[in-house]
Amino acid sequence: MHAPSNYLYLCLAVAFNVGAYAVFKSIAPREHDALWLALFAAGLALGGINTLFFTIAMREVPLSLAYPMFSGASIALIVLLSAVTFGEKVSATHLAGAATVALGIVLLSR
């Protein structure tokens, strides 16, 4: 049995991963000035924190389960975030892909 705290660390890894990509998306159209560089560094820091939490989670959660859960949750949240925050279109194909990833996670966890 995996300790609940390891899944908390996995959730935190997902949150920081999504945060990092949200920062990168928000600065993509900007001119590469000092503010862009500071925000880029913040995105890298969020990515580093993501990796730290993911590594801690893997103390008890097998990689074969942790990575699909991490990837699937990240994909689902990024699809949602991109629609809500950045006004990107979410198609039926996107939703089907996210559902397929979720199904894969369920199958891998058995």
The first five atom37 places (N, CA, C, CB, O) and aatype in JSON, in Angstrom:
{
  "aatype": [12, 8, 0, 14, 15, 2, 18, 10, 18, 10, 4, 10, 0, 19, 0, 13, 2, 19, 7, 0, 18, 0, 19, 13, 11, 15, 9, 0, 14, 1, 6, 8, 3, 0, 10, 17, 10, 0, 10, 13, 0, 0, 7, 10, 0, 10, 7, 7, 9, 2, 16, 10, 13, 13, 16, 9, 0, 12, 1, 6, 19, 14, 10, 15, 10, 0, 18, 14, 12, 13, 15, 7, 0, 15, 9, 0, 10, 9, 19, 10, 10, 15, 0, 19, 16, 13, 7, 6, 11, 19, 15, 0, 16, 8, 10, 0, 7, 0, 0, 16, 19, 0, 10, 7, 9, 19, 10, 10, 15, 1],
  "atom_mask": [
    [1, 1, 1, 1, 1],
    [1, 1, 1, 1, 1],
    [1, 1, 1, 1, 1],
    [1, 1, 1, 1, 1],
    [1, 1, 1, 1, 1],
    [1, 1, 1, 1, 1],
    [1, 1, 1, 1, 1],
    [1, 1, 1, 1, 1],
    [1, 1, 1, 1, 1],
    [1, 1, 1, 1, 1],
    [1, 1, 1, 1, 1],
    [1, 1, 1, 1, 1],
    [1, 1, 1, 1, 1],
    [1, 1, 1, 1, 1],
    [1, 1, 1, 1, 1],
    [1, 1, 1, 1, 1],
    [1, 1, 1, 1, 1],
    [1, 1, 1, 1, 1],
    [1, 1, 1, 0, 1],
    [1, 1, 1, 1, 1],
    [1, 1, 1, 1, 1],
    [1, 1, 1, 1, 1],
    [1, 1, 1, 1, 1],
    [1, 1, 1, 1, 1],
    [1, 1, 1, 1, 1],
    [1, 1, 1, 1, 1],
    [1, 1, 1, 1, 1],
    [1, 1, 1, 1, 1],
    [1, 1, 1, 1, 1],
    [1, 1, 1, 1, 1],
    [1, 1, 1, 1, 1],
    [1, 1, 1, 1, 1],
    [1, 1, 1, 1, 1],
    [1, 1, 1, 1, 1],
    [1, 1, 1, 1, 1],
    [1, 1, 1, 1, 1],
    [1, 1, 1, 1, 1],
    [1, 1, 1, 1, 1],
    [1, 1, 1, 1, 1],
    [1, 1, 1, 1, 1],
    [1, 1, 1, 1, 1],
    [1, 1, 1, 1, 1],
    [1, 1, 1, 0, 1],
    [1, 1, 1, 1, 1],
    [1, 1, 1, 1, 1],
    [1, 1, 1, 1, 1],
    [1, 1, 1, 0, 1],
    [1, 1, 1, 0, 1],
    [1, 1, 1, 1, 1],
    [1, 1, 1, 1, 1],
    [1, 1, 1, 1, 1],
    [1, 1, 1, 1, 1],
    [1, 1, 1, 1, 1],
    [1, 1, 1, 1, 1],
    [1, 1, 1, 1, 1],
    [1, 1, 1, 1, 1],
    [1, 1, 1, 1, 1],
    [1, 1, 1, 1, 1],
    [1, 1, 1, 1, 1],
    [1, 1, 1, 1, 1],
    [1, 1, 1, 1, 1],
    [1, 1, 1, 1, 1],
    [1, 1, 1, 1, 1],
    [1, 1, 1, 1, 1],
    [1, 1, 1, 1, 1],
    [1, 1, 1, 1, 1],
    [1, 1, 1, 1, 1],
    [1, 1, 1, 1, 1],
    [1, 1, 1, 1, 1],
    [1, 1, 1, 1, 1],
    [1, 1, 1, 1, 1],
    [1, 1, 1, 0, 1],
    [1, 1, 1, 1, 1],
    [1, 1, 1, 1, 1],
    [1, 1, 1, 1, 1],
    [1, 1, 1, 1, 1],
    [1, 1, 1, 1, 1],
    [1, 1, 1, 1, 1],
    [1, 1, 1, 1, 1],
    [1, 1, 1, 1, 1],
    [1, 1, 1, 1, 1],
    [1, 1, 1, 1, 1],
    [1, 1, 1, 1, 1],
    [1, 1, 1, 1, 1],
    [1, 1, 1, 1, 1],
    [1, 1, 1, 1, 1],
    [1, 1, 1, 0, 1],
    [1, 1, 1, 1, 1],
    [1, 1, 1, 1, 1],
    [1, 1, 1, 1, 1],
    [1, 1, 1, 1, 1],
    [1, 1, 1, 1, 1],
    [1, 1, 1, 1, 1],
    [1, 1, 1, 1, 1],
    [1, 1, 1, 1, 1],
    [1, 1, 1, 1, 1],
    [1, 1, 1, 0, 1],
    [1, 1, 1, 1, 1],
    [1, 1, 1, 1, 1],
    [1, 1, 1, 1, 1],
    [1, 1, 1, 1, 1],
    [1, 1, 1, 1, 1],
    [1, 1, 1, 1, 1],
    [1, 1, 1, 0, 1],
    [1, 1, 1, 1, 1],
    [1, 1, 1, 1, 1],
    [1, 1, 1, 1, 1],
    [1, 1, 1, 1, 1],
    [1, 1, 1, 1, 1],
    [1, 1, 1, 1, 1]
  ],
  "atom_positions": [
    [[0.85, -1.19, 0.0], [0.0, 0.0, 0.0], [0.89, 1.24, 0.0], [-0.96, 0.0, 1.23], [1.87, 1.31, 0.73]],
    [[0.53, 2.21, -0.81], [1.3, 3.44, -0.92], [0.77, 4.46, 0.08], [1.25, 4.01, -2.35], [-0.44, 4.64, 0.21]],
    [[1.68, 5.12, 0.78], [1.27, 6.13, 1.76], [0.54, 7.27, 1.06], [2.5, 6.66, 2.53], [0.95, 7.7, -0.02]],
    [[-0.53, 7.77, 1.68], [-1.28, 8.88, 1.07], [-0.4, 10.1, 0.81], [-2.44, 9.28, 1.96], [-0.63, 10.84, -0.15]],
    [[0.6, 10.32, 1.65], [1.46, 11.5, 1.46], [2.22, 11.42, 0.14], [2.45, 11.63, 2.63], [2.53, 12.45, -0.46]],
    [[2.53, 10.21, -0.33], [3.22, 10.09, -1.6], [2.33, 10.54, -2.75], [3.69, 8.65, -1.82], [2.81, 11.11, -3.73]],
    [[1.04, 10.29, -2.63], [0.11, 10.78, -3.65], [-0.09, 12.28, -3.53], [-1.24, 10.06, -3.53], [-0.36, 12.95, -4.53]],
    [[0.04, 12.82, -2.33], [0.0, 14.27, -2.17], [1.18, 14.89, -2.9], [0.01, 14.67, -0.67], [1.02, 15.9, -3.6]],
    [[2.35, 14.31, -2.74], [3.53, 14.81, -3.45], [3.33, 14.7, -4.96], [4.78, 14.04, -3.03], [3.76, 15.58, -5.7]],
    [[2.7, 13.65, -5.41], [2.42, 13.49, -6.84], [1.47, 14.59, -7.31], [1.83, 12.09, -7.13], [1.65, 15.14, -8.4]],
    [[0.46, 14.89, -6.51], [-0.49, 15.97, -6.85], [0.23, 17.32, -6.89], [-1.65, 16.02, -5.82], [-0.03, 18.15, -7.77]],
    [[1.12, 17.54, -5.93], [1.88, 18.79, -5.93], [2.78, 18.88, -7.17], [2.73, 18.91, -4.64], [2.94, 19.95, -7.74]],
    [[3.37, 17.76, -7.56], [4.19, 17.74, -8.77], [3.36, 18.15, -9.98], [4.81, 16.35, -8.99], [3.81, 18.93, -10.82]],
    [[2.14, 17.63, -10.07], [1.25, 17.98, -11.18], [0.94, 19.48, -11.14], [-0.06, 17.15, -11.1], [1.01, 20.15, -12.17]],
    [[0.6, 19.98, -9.97], [0.25, 21.4, -9.84], [1.4, 22.31, -10.28], [-0.15, 21.72, -8.4], [1.19, 23.28, -11.01]],
    [[2.61, 21.99, -9.84], [3.75, 22.82, -10.22], [4.1, 22.65, -11.7], [4.97, 22.48, -9.36], [4.56, 23.6, -12.34]],
    [[3.9, 21.47, -12.25], [4.11, 21.25, -13.68], [3.16, 22.1, -14.5], [3.94, 19.77, -14.03], [3.57, 22.79, -15.44]],
    [[1.89, 22.05, -14.15], [0.88, 22.84, -14.87], [1.18, 24.33, -14.71], [-0.55, 22.52, -14.34], [1.06, 25.1, -15.67]],
    [[1.56, 24.73, -13.51], [1.92, 26.14, -13.29], [3.08, 26.58, -14.16], [0.0, 0.0, 0.0], [3.06, 27.68, -14.72]],
    [[4.09, 25.73, -14.28], [5.25, 26.07, -15.12], [4.82, 26.28, -16.57], [6.32, 24.96, -15.03], [5.23, 27.26, -17.2]],
    [[4.0, 25.37, -17.09], [3.58, 25.51, -18.48], [2.64, 26.68, -18.68], [2.93, 24.24, -18.96], [2.61, 27.26, -19.77]],
    [[1.87, 27.04, -17.67], [1.01, 28.23, -17.76], [1.88, 29.48, -17.86], [0.07, 28.32, -16.53], [1.58, 30.4, -18.63]],
    [[2.96, 29.52, -17.09], [3.88, 30.65, -17.18], [4.5, 30.71, -18.57], [4.98, 30.55, -16.1], [4.56, 31.78, -19.18]],
    [[4.96, 29.57, -19.07], [5.59, 29.55, -20.4], [4.62, 29.99, -21.49], [6.13, 28.15, -20.71], [4.99, 30.72, -22.4]],
    [[3.38, 29.54, -21.39], [2.37, 29.95, -22.38], [2.12, 31.45, -22.31], [1.05, 29.18, -22.15], [1.98, 32.12, -23.33]],
    [[2.07, 31.98, -21.08], [1.76, 33.41, -20.92], [2.88, 34.3, -21.44], [1.5, 33.72, -19.47], [2.62, 35.43, -21.85]],
    [[4.11, 33.83, -21.43], [5.22, 34.67, -21.91], [5.58, 34.39, -23.37], [6.43, 34.45, -21.03], [6.39, 35.12, -23.94]],
    [[5.0, 33.36, -23.96], [5.38, 33.0, -25.33], [5.28, 34.17, -26.32], [4.5, 31.87, -25.81], [6.19, 34.35, -27.13]],
    [[4.21, 34.97, -26.29], [4.11, 36.05, -27.27], [4.88, 37.32, -26.88], [2.67, 36.39, -27.48], [4.97, 38.26, -27.68]],
    [[5.42, 37.36, -25.68], [6.08, 38.58, -25.19], [7.45, 38.78, -25.83], [6.23, 38.53, -23.67], [8.1, 37.84, -26.29]],
    [[7.86, 40.03, -25.84], [9.23, 40.37, -26.25], [10.19, 39.83, -25.18], [9.4, 41.91, -26.44], [9.86, 39.83, -24.0]],
    [[11.35, 39.39, -25.61], [12.33, 38.84, -24.68], [13.1, 39.96, -23.99], [13.31, 37.89, -25.41], [14.22, 40.31, -24.38]],
    [[12.47, 40.52, -22.97], [13.08, 41.58, -22.19], [13.36, 41.09, -20.77], [12.17, 42.83, -22.16], [13.31, 39.88, -20.51]],
    [[13.65, 42.0, -19.86], [13.98, 41.61, -18.48], [12.78, 40.94, -17.79], [14.43, 42.83, -17.68], [12.97, 39.97, -17.04]],
    [[11.56, 41.43, -18.01], [10.39, 40.82, -17.4], [10.18, 39.41, -17.95], [9.13, 41.67, -17.66], [9.86, 38.49, -17.19]],
    [[10.36, 39.23, -19.25], [10.24, 37.9, -19.85], [11.24, 36.95, -19.19], [10.47, 37.97, -21.39], [10.9, 35.82, -18.84]],
    [[12.47, 37.42, -19.04], [13.51, 36.57, -18.45], [13.16, 36.2, -17.01], [14.86, 37.28, -18.5], [13.37, 35.06, -16.6]],
    [[12.63, 37.15, -16.25], [12.25, 36.87, -14.86], [11.11, 35.85, -14.81], [11.83, 38.17, -14.15], [11.13, 34.94, -13.99]],
    [[10.13, 36.02, -15.68], [9.01, 35.06, -15.72], [9.47, 33.69, -16.21], [7.89, 35.58, -16.63], [9.0, 32.67, -15.71]],
    [[10.37, 33.67, -17.17], [10.93, 32.41, -17.65], [11.66, 31.7, -16.52], [11.9, 32.66, -18.84], [11.51, 30.49, -16.35]],
    [[12.44, 32.45, -15.74], [13.13, 31.86, -14.6], [12.13, 31.32, -13.58], [14.06, 32.91, -13.93], [12.36, 30.27, -12.98]],
    [[11.03, 32.04, -13.38], [9.99, 31.56, -12.46], [9.39, 30.25, -12.97], [8.87, 32.62, -12.29], [9.15, 29.33, -12.19]],
    [[9.16, 30.16, -14.28], [8.65, 28.92, -14.87], [9.63, 27.77, -14.68], [0.0, 0.0, 0.0], [9.22, 26.64, -14.37]],
    [[10.92, 28.05, -14.85], [11.93, 27.01, -14.62], [11.95, 26.58, -13.16], [13.32, 27.51, -15.03], [12.11, 25.39, -12.86]],
    [[11.78, 27.54, -12.25], [11.75, 27.21, -10.82], [10.55, 26.32, -10.51], [11.71, 28.5, -9.97], [10.67, 25.35, -9.77]],
    [[9.4, 26.65, -11.07], [8.22, 25.81, -10.87], [8.47, 24.4, -11.41], [6.98, 26.43, -11.56], [8.06, 23.41, -10.79]],
    [[9.14, 24.31, -12.55], [9.48, 23.0, -13.11], [10.44, 22.23, -12.2], [0.0, 0.0, 0.0], [10.32, 21.01, -12.07]],
    [[11.36, 22.93, -11.59], [12.28, 22.28, -10.66], [11.57, 21.76, -9.42], [0.0, 0.0, 0.0], [11.86, 20.66, -8.94]],
    [[10.64, 22.55, -8.9], [9.86, 22.12, -7.74], [9.01, 20.91, -8.12], [8.96, 23.28, -7.22], [8.87, 19.97, -7.33]],
    [[8.45, 20.93, -9.32], [7.69, 19.79, -9.83], [8.55, 18.53, -9.78], [7.21, 20.04, -11.27], [8.1, 17.49, -9.3]],
    [[9.78, 18.62, -10.26], [10.67, 17.47, -10.3], [11.0, 17.0, -8.88], [11.95, 17.81, -11.06], [11.07, 15.79, -8.63]],
    [[11.2, 17.93, -7.96], [11.47, 17.56, -6.57], [10.3, 16.76, -5.99], [11.73, 18.83, -5.72], [10.51, 15.69, -5.42]],
    [[9.08, 17.27, -6.14], [7.92, 16.56, -5.6], [7.7, 15.22, -6.29], [6.67, 17.42, -5.73], [7.32, 14.25, -5.64]],
    [[7.93, 15.16, -7.59], [7.77, 13.9, -8.31], [8.77, 12.86, -7.79], [7.96, 14.12, -9.82], [8.42, 11.69, -7.61]],
    [[9.99, 13.29, -7.56], [11.02, 12.39, -7.05], [10.66, 11.88, -5.66], [12.37, 13.1, -7.02], [10.85, 10.7, -5.37]],
    [[10.14, 12.76, -4.81], [9.73, 12.34, -3.47], [8.59, 11.32, -3.57], [9.29, 13.56, -2.62], [8.58, 10.32, -2.85]],
    [[7.63, 11.58, -4.44], [6.5, 10.66, -4.61], [6.98, 9.27, -5.02], [5.51, 11.2, -5.67], [6.4, 8.26, -4.6]],
    [[8.02, 9.21, -5.82], [8.5, 7.92, -6.32], [9.23, 7.1, -5.27], [9.39, 8.13, -7.49], [9.67, 5.99, -5.56]],
    [[9.39, 7.62, -4.06], [9.96, 6.8, -2.99], [9.11, 5.56, -2.76], [10.07, 7.61, -1.68], [9.64, 4.48, -2.48]],
    [[7.8, 5.71, -2.89], [6.88, 4.61, -2.64], [5.99, 4.26, -3.84], [6.01, 4.94, -1.47], [5.56, 3.12, -3.97]],
    [[5.73, 5.22, -4.7], [4.85, 4.97, -5.84], [5.71, 4.48, -7.0], [4.03, 6.27, -6.24], [6.65, 5.17, -7.39]],
    [[5.41, 3.32, -7.56], [6.21, 2.82, -8.68], [6.16, 3.77, -9.88], [5.71, 1.42, -9.09], [5.12, 4.38, -10.16]],
    [[7.27, 3.9, -10.56], [7.34, 4.76, -11.74], [6.29, 4.39, -12.77], [8.73, 4.69, -12.36], [5.72, 5.26, -13.42]],
    [[6.04, 3.08, -12.91], [5.06, 2.61, -13.9], [3.65, 3.09, -13.59], [5.08, 1.09, -13.97], [2.79, 3.07, -14.46]],
    [[3.4, 3.52, -12.38], [2.12, 4.1, -11.99], [2.23, 5.62, -11.85], [1.62, 3.48, -10.68], [1.33, 6.35, -12.27]],
    [[3.32, 6.09, -11.25], [3.48, 7.53, -11.0], [3.5, 8.33, -12.28], [4.75, 7.78, -10.21], [2.84, 9.37, -12.38]],
    [[4.26, 7.87, -13.28], [4.38, 8.67, -14.5], [3.06, 8.76, -15.27], [5.45, 8.09, -15.4], [2.69, 9.86, -15.68]],
    [[2.34, 7.67, -15.48], [1.04, 7.81, -16.16], [0.07, 8.69, -15.38], [0.42, 6.44, -16.39], [-0.67, 9.48, -15.98]],
    [[0.06, 8.58, -14.06], [-0.83, 9.43, -13.27], [-0.43, 10.89, -13.41], [-0.81, 9.01, -11.79], [-1.28, 11.76, -13.6]],
    [[0.86, 11.16, -13.32], [1.39, 12.51, -13.46], [1.05, 13.08, -14.84], [2.91, 12.52, -13.24], [0.54, 14.19, -14.97]],
    [[1.33, 12.3, -15.86], [1.09, 12.76, -17.24], [-0.39, 12.97, -17.5], [1.66, 11.75, -18.24], [-0.78, 14.0, -18.06]],
    [[-1.2, 12.01, -17.11], [-2.64, 12.11, -17.35], [-3.26, 13.29, -16.64], [0.0, 0.0, 0.0], [-4.05, 14.03, -17.23]],
    [[-2.91, 13.47, -15.37], [-3.46, 14.6, -14.62], [-2.96, 15.92, -15.19], [-3.09, 14.49, -13.13], [-3.72, 16.89, -15.28]],
    [[-1.7, 15.96, -15.59], [-1.15, 17.18, -16.19], [-1.87, 17.51, -17.49], [0.35, 17.03, -16.44], [-2.23, 18.67, -17.73]],
    [[-2.08, 16.51, -18.32], [-2.78, 16.73, -19.59], [-4.19, 17.24, -19.35], [-2.83, 15.43, -20.42], [-4.61, 18.23, -19.96]],
    [[-4.92, 16.59, -18.46], [-6.3, 17.0, -18.19], [-6.35, 18.43, -17.67], [-6.96, 16.05, -17.18], [-7.18, 19.23, -18.12]],
    [[-5.48, 18.77, -16.74], [-5.49, 20.12, -16.18], [-5.02, 21.16, -17.18], [-4.62, 20.17, -14.93], [-5.54, 22.28, -17.2]],
    [[-4.06, 20.81, -18.01], [-3.59, 21.76, -19.02], [-4.66, 22.01, -20.08], [-2.3, 21.24, -19.69], [-4.82, 23.14, -20.55]],
    [[-5.4, 20.98, -20.46], [-6.51, 21.17, -21.41], [-7.53, 22.13, -20.8], [-7.19, 19.8, -21.76], [-7.99, 23.06, -21.46]],
    [[-7.88, 21.9, -19.53], [-8.83, 22.77, -18.85], [-8.29, 24.19, -18.71], [-9.17, 22.2, -17.46], [-8.98, 25.16, -19.02]],
    [[-7.05, 24.32, -18.25], [-6.44, 25.62, -18.08], [-6.33, 26.39, -19.4], [-5.05, 25.47, -17.46], [-6.59, 27.59, -19.45]],
    [[-5.96, 25.68, -20.45], [-5.81, 26.36, -21.74], [-7.14, 26.91, -22.25], [-5.23, 25.4, -22.77], [-7.18, 27.96, -22.89]],
    [[-8.22, 26.2, -21.96], [-9.55, 26.68, -22.37], [-10.0, 27.86, -21.5], [-10.58, 25.55, -22.29], [-10.46, 28.87, -22.02]],
    [[-9.86, 27.71, -20.2], [-10.37, 28.73, -19.27], [-9.5, 29.98, -19.25], [-10.47, 28.14, -17.85], [-10.01, 31.1, -19.3]],
    [[-8.2, 29.8, -19.17], [-7.29, 30.93, -19.0], [-6.86, 31.56, -20.32], [-6.06, 30.49, -18.24], [-6.77, 32.78, -20.43]],
    [[-6.61, 30.73, -21.32], [-6.06, 31.25, -22.57], [-7.07, 31.25, -23.71], [-4.86, 30.44, -22.97], [-6.73, 31.65, -24.83]],
    [[-8.29, 30.82, -23.45], [-9.34, 30.84, -24.46], [-9.11, 29.89, -25.63], [0.0, 0.0, 0.0], [-9.64, 30.11, -26.72]],
    [[-8.33, 28.85, -25.4], [-8.08, 27.89, -26.48], [-9.29, 26.97, -26.63], [-6.8, 27.06, -26.18], [-9.99, 26.67, -25.67]],
    [[-9.51, 26.53, -27.85], [-10.63, 25.65, -28.15], [-10.32, 24.23, -27.68], [-10.95, 25.67, -29.65], [-9.23, 23.71, -27.92]],
    [[-11.29, 23.61, -27.02], [-11.17, 22.21, -26.6], [-12.18, 21.43, -27.43], [-11.43, 22.02, -25.04], [-13.39, 21.62, -27.31]],
    [[-11.67, 20.56, -28.28], [-12.54, 19.8, -29.18], [-12.92, 18.46, -28.57], [-11.84, 19.59, -30.53], [-12.4, 18.06, -27.52]],
    [[-13.82, 17.8, -29.22], [-14.21, 16.45, -28.8], [-13.01, 15.51, -28.88], [-15.38, 15.92, -29.69], [-12.88, 14.59, -28.07]],
    [[-12.14, 15.73, -29.83], [-10.93, 14.91, -29.95], [-10.04, 15.1, -28.73], [-10.16, 15.27, -31.24], [-9.48, 14.13, -28.21]],
    [[-9.9, 16.35, -28.26], [-9.11, 16.6, -27.05], [-9.71, 15.85, -25.85], [-9.05, 18.11, -26.74], [-8.99, 15.21, -25.08]],
    [[-11.02, 15.94, -25.72], [-11.69, 15.27, -24.61], [-11.55, 13.75, -24.71], [-13.17, 15.65, -24.56], [-11.35, 13.08, -23.7]],
    [[-11.66, 13.22, -25.92], [-11.5, 11.78, -26.12], [-10.07, 11.35, -25.77], [-11.84, 11.39, -27.58], [-9.87, 10.29, -25.17]],
    [[-9.11, 12.15, -26.14], [-7.71, 11.84, -25.81], [-7.48, 11.84, -24.31], [0.0, 0.0, 0.0], [-6.82, 10.95, -23.78]],
    [[-8.03, 12.84, -23.62], [-7.89, 12.9, -22.16], [-8.57, 11.7, -21.51], [-8.48, 14.22, -21.61], [-8.05, 11.13, -20.55]],
    [[-9.73, 11.31, -22.03], [-10.43, 10.14, -21.48], [-9.64, 8.87, -21.73], [-11.85, 10.02, -22.1], [-9.61, 7.98, -20.88]],
    [[-9.0, 8.77, -22.87], [-8.18, 7.6, -23.18], [-6.99, 7.49, -22.22], [-7.68, 7.67, -24.64], [-6.65, 6.41, -21.75]],
    [[-6.37, 8.63, -21.94], [-5.26, 8.64, -20.98], [-5.75, 8.21, -19.61], [-4.6, 10.05, -20.9], [-5.1, 7.41, -18.94]],
    [[-6.91, 8.73, -19.19], [-7.48, 8.36, -17.89], [-7.75, 6.86, -17.83], [-8.78, 9.16, -17.61], [-7.47, 6.21, -16.82]],
    [[-8.3, 6.31, -18.9], [-8.57, 4.87, -18.95], [-7.27, 4.08, -18.85], [-9.32, 4.49, -20.24], [-7.2, 3.06, -18.17]],
    [[-6.25, 4.56, -19.52], [-4.94, 3.9, -19.45], [-4.39, 3.88, -18.03], [0.0, 0.0, 0.0], [-3.8, 2.89, -17.6]],
    [[-4.59, 4.98, -17.31], [-4.12, 5.05, -15.93], [-4.86, 4.02, -15.07], [-4.31, 6.47, -15.36], [-4.25, 3.34, -14.25]],
    [[-6.18, 3.93, -15.27], [-6.97, 2.95, -14.52], [-6.46, 1.54, -14.81], [-8.46, 3.07, -14.89], [-6.3, 0.74, -13.89]],
    [[-6.21, 1.24, -16.06], [-5.73, -0.1, -16.43], [-4.34, -0.37, -15.86], [-5.71, -0.26, -17.96], [-4.07, -1.49, -15.41]],
    [[-3.46, 0.62, -15.88], [-2.11, 0.43, -15.35], [-2.09, 0.26, -13.83], [-1.24, 1.61, -15.75], [-1.19, -0.37, -13.29]],
    [[-3.08, 0.83, -13.16], [-3.08, 0.76, -11.7], [-3.67, -0.53, -11.16], [-3.85, 1.93, -11.14], [-3.69, -0.73, -9.95]],
    [[-4.13, -1.4, -12.02], [-4.71, -2.68, -11.57], [-3.69, -3.77, -11.48], [-5.82, -3.12, -12.51], [-4.02, -4.9, -11.13]]
  ]
}
